[in-house]
Amino acid sequence: MKSLVAYYSLTGKTKLVAQAIAETLDATLLEITETRPRRPGFAIYLTGGFAALTNRGSEISPSDIDLKQYDTIFLGCPVWSFRPAPAINSFIYQTDFEGRRVVPFVTMGGSDARKALDNMTAKIERRNGKVAGSFALTSDKSSDEDLIARAREAASEYSVQTP
Ligand SMILES: Cc1cc2nc3c(=O)[nH]c(=O)nc-3n(C[C@H](O)[C@H](O)[C@H](O)COP(=O)(O)O)c2cc1C
């Protein structure tokens, strides 16, 4: 069966990672967007950061995603306030992962992703998903080429795991 790489990205870093994973694994790539796009600037840290901190979701598109043809789902987003970004919360809240293995991943400016990945893992498990592993990639202070290379490496690692 095929893998799905579903992701949300505000400034393009998680998108680069998701694309690299999908290419490496010949997986389907699905971008999740917010129906009310956020205006760039400091306000994002207040509104988006607060929403993430309080585990809120946001209105997303597409809103109804059929996972039947996928056995593995890579699910990625940026870390916001040590937590997953709201759009990915919505995706998880709306999805029943029964019978699927899920690999959450994040990109982040800093270096401590544990809280965000633990948070995603708990939410996915509450929606019946089996988390088969998770990973984080630091996006700041590295070139896009380096980020893509690390994403390819991580994808290869998780493609060989069995449920
Ligand atoms: C609202 C907001 C909150 C953020 N909070 C964190 C954080 O808590 N820890 C961190 O390491 N990076 C944080 N960042 C940085 C992003 O996680 C990082 O730049 C990420 O790679 C961006 O991914 P994207 O380009 O796919 O949107 C934050 C960024 C934004 C916009």
The ligand as an SDF file (V2000), in Angstrom:
LIG
                    3D

 31 33  0  0  0  0  0  0  0  0999 V2000
    3.9890   31.1770   15.9650 C   0  0  0  0  0  0  0  0  0  0  0  0
    5.3300   30.4950   15.9260 C   0  0  0  0  0  0  0  0  0  0  0  0
    5.7820   29.8370   17.0610 C   0  0  0  0  0  0  0  0  0  0  0  0
    7.0010   29.1530   17.0240 C   0  0  0  0  0  0  0  0  0  0  0  0
    7.4180   28.4880   18.1530 N   0  0  0  0  0  0  0  0  0  0  0  0
    8.5700   27.7650   18.1140 C   0  0  0  0  0  0  0  0  0  0  0  0
    8.9830   26.9930   19.2630 C   0  0  0  0  0  0  0  0  0  0  0  0
    8.3200   26.9430   20.3060 O   0  0  0  0  0  0  0  0  0  0  0  0
   10.1480   26.2980   19.1820 N   0  0  0  0  0  0  0  0  0  0  0  0
   10.9280   26.3050   18.0370 C   0  0  0  0  0  0  0  0  0  0  0  0
   11.9740   25.6490   18.0270 O   0  0  0  0  0  0  0  0  0  0  0  0
   10.5560   27.0060   16.9270 N   0  0  0  0  0  0  0  0  0  0  0  0
    9.4010   27.7260   16.9380 C   0  0  0  0  0  0  0  0  0  0  0  0
    9.0040   28.4300   15.8170 N   0  0  0  0  0  0  0  0  0  0  0  0
    9.8320   28.3440   14.5850 C   0  0  0  0  0  0  0  0  0  0  0  0
    9.2810   27.3200   13.5920 C   0  0  0  0  0  0  0  0  0  0  0  0
    8.9440   26.0980   14.2270 O   0  0  0  0  0  0  0  0  0  0  0  0
   10.3190   26.9820   12.4950 C   0  0  0  0  0  0  0  0  0  0  0  0
   10.8110   28.1410   11.8840 O   0  0  0  0  0  0  0  0  0  0  0  0
    9.7120   26.0220   11.4490 C   0  0  0  0  0  0  0  0  0  0  0  0
   10.7310   25.2770   10.8120 O   0  0  0  0  0  0  0  0  0  0  0  0
    8.8900   26.7570   10.4020 C   0  0  0  0  0  0  0  0  0  0  0  0
    8.2640   25.8070    9.5730 O   0  0  0  0  0  0  0  0  0  0  0  0
    7.4250   26.2480    8.2700 P   0  0  0  0  0  0  0  0  0  0  0  0
    8.4020   27.0260    7.3980 O   0  0  0  0  0  0  0  0  0  0  0  0
    7.0240   24.9740    7.6400 O   0  0  0  0  0  0  0  0  0  0  0  0
    6.2820   27.0880    8.6980 O   0  0  0  0  0  0  0  0  0  0  0  0
    7.8010   29.1320   15.8340 C   0  0  0  0  0  0  0  0  0  0  0  0
    7.3130   29.8090   14.7030 C   0  0  0  0  0  0  0  0  0  0  0  0
    6.1020   30.4830   14.7270 C   0  0  0  0  0  0  0  0  0  0  0  0
    5.6150   31.1980   13.4880 C   0  0  0  0  0  0  0  0  0  0  0  0
  1  2  1  0
  2  3  1  0
  2 30  2  0
  3  4  2  0
  4  5  1  0
  4 28  1  0
  5  6  2  0
  6  7  1  0
  6 13  1  0
  7  8  2  0
  7  9  1  0
  9 10  1  0
 10 11  2  0
 10 12  1  0
 12 13  2  0
 13 14  1  0
 14 15  1  0
 14 28  1  0
 15 16  1  0
 16 17  1  0
 16 18  1  0
 18 19  1  0
 18 20  1  0
 20 21  1  0
 20 22  1  0
 22 23  1  0
 23 24  1  0
 24 25  2  0
 24 26  1  0
 24 27  1  0
 28 29  2  0
 29 30  1  0
 30 31  1  0
M  END
$$$$
